[in-house]
């Protein structure tokens, strides 16, 4: 696998994972009551506990997205620009 193919793969992973993060934020913002109702019935957790878990999930997802998708993609792109590839 060439460096260009790895850059393309990481680029698409970055876009798709950002889409998941954005969709999660949109759903939790626009459909808060139905999502809380569903998750409260399933898990038995209170709304305050669910809010904490939602933010914890989104924060962890964002950190992992930056660490494993965005940063390697940017490093490879900078490397490709500096090496003339």
ABEGO torsion letter per residue (X at the ends): XBAAAAAAAAAAAAAAAAAAAAAAAAAAAAAAAAAAAAAAAAAGBBAAAAAAAAAAAAAAAAAAAAAAAAAAAAAAAAAAAAAGX
